[in-house]
Amino acid sequence: MKKLFLFLLISIFFMSLVSAWSYDNSERYGDAYAYAKVIGMHPECEGNVHGYYCAGKWYVDVSHVGDKLYIGYGASDWLSCNQFGCHGPSGTRFISDGRRYLNDNGKVPKYILCAHDRTDAPNGDWAWASICGGYLGDYFSMYNVKCYDNNDCSSGQTCDKPGDWTTWRCKTDPCASVTCEDKCENSIRYYSGYCSNGECVYQTQTCTYGCLGKLCAEDPCKGVVCDDKCENSIWSHNGHCVNGNCIYDSEDTCQFGCQDKPFLAIITGQGMCRDDPCVGIVCDDYCSETSLFYDGKCIGGECTNYKEKQYAEECGFVPPPIPILSPIAQFFVNIWDWIKSLFGG
């Protein structure tokens, strides 16, 4: 009598933690020998794996030895096998070896694979064998998603995750070609920019002194000291900086030129104009040999413009004795002196 081999119920717990697994079973009756083997693997992701999320599709590679290979995707798809094959609520579902995608509206179902074999011997003996493996039950905590982060999307796209995993999608990044460089325009500095919805958002700073390239220009009067000065006999004082230039509120003309030591003049409160160099100078008369120099004038601190009187007795000149004239000669001298007096001589 033919021996029936029922697959073990415990096979529903045979989901291995390693990558691949296999189970086999054989049956012999008389001259007939049947052998069935099922080979499966732990689900793998075609794309990028992020924990239990696959940016792509989960799949398994399956194969078998025997007449046929069947698959079920949940508790409601339980497969029962007999000498005629394996059957489930939806009818017989046999598959070929190869890659099987595990996807039910984005979730990954647990699965069971069953291999079946029936052998008929020439003498009329026959035998059948089946074996199941996998884990039949509810869904794995695994999901097929369009993307999990930006690395799952094409260049120029971002992973948009506004809701639960069913809504995650790659979308064109409006900021992909936007560069938010620092800039300065119309006395406003824009810096630390970032792109939001295709537009640059900046922090701003008002530039009191306008722009210099991408930065605010510095105060042009920074470091400028407007000291008093005296140039070309003009004393400029009470200065302040405007747009980098010194403006002086007071300018005095120095009649006698500028001080040689302006710093000393400032600290003594005398200003930077030179005092009259002739103050306190007396131009006394003086003799040079027998000439008298008198009525001198002070100019530029020096006595000059003297008048000169030659053969001055004040300078020790001794005139020669006057000759005694005859009465007639004296008469003519007197007439000559009278004539000179008439003409101012």
Phi, psi and omega in degrees: 000138183292135180267128179267134179248112179269139178293149185283135179296334182294347180297341179291346178256017187273015180293115185277151175276349177271173188295310185237155179210161178206149177222145179221166181205146179225159179214136178233136174217114181061234180273359184261138180224125180243142181220131178230140178217137178239136182233129179219186181211163173291144182304139175236162185254134177286335182252223180268135181263132175230082183068244179262008179255132178246117175279078187154229180225140170281147181208166170227147171262125185234152175204170183205167168237129182140190181288314187216160176236130182242157179221143172232149187241026179167174182299327181285349180258027180307134181253127173250138185244147171216193185296348181260356180132191180249139185226152175222182183302329181265012182094179181290128179232095179258152185228167176262163177297156176134202184273131177240125179275135181254097185206122175227093184056039176094336178274161181251114181281154168283156190220164173223138177246137178231128175256142183227142178215133172232132181236130177248126180273156180302333183274005178099349176290149175213154181214151175223150181217146176218157177209141179237149176212166183113196181224104182271127180170214182281188183286147167294162169274057180231147186220142170269123179233158177289324178197158176240322173215181187297337180293342180275356184251163179289166178300135181087005179238158175233158178273113181268118184235066184284335184226217179283178189300337181289343184255359183292128183215152171278136177223157180297130181278112181295346181260005187301322183251014182261125176244121184260080180277153175299149178204166177219120183219138176051044178064022174238124176267130178248124185214169181052047183279151173217157184267135176223116180055038176086357181243146178277133176246127186237158158274148185234156177216129177282128182264106182300326184249024177082188185260152170224095187067234180269359185244167172285138176288147177282163175303118182296345179267001179297123179084357180272123178246123183262077178289155171300149179214159178223113183223136178052043178063023175242121178265113179257127181213174187059051183269155173213157185269136175226117179054037176087356181246147179274127175246131183250130180283336183231134176222121182244140176278128180265108183298327183248022176083189187262154175296144174286336181236078186297326182296317178296323180295324181291313185288339177268356178077014183269357184076186185251002175276141180285139174290164177301115183292350182265358179297126178087357181265126177249125182267088180288152173292153178208160181254144171229104189059240182257013179257139178256125176254125188217170181055044178288151179243140176273124177226121179063027177087004179234144178278129183207185178060037177288148167272151184239132175240113182277156177052047181276130178296333178298338181257017174092012178283131178250114181291155179289156180297145182279126181290149178276121183265154174290160181305324181289318179295321180295324178302314182291325177297317180297318178299321181293319178296323179296318180297317180297322181292330178294329182258013177078020182274000000 
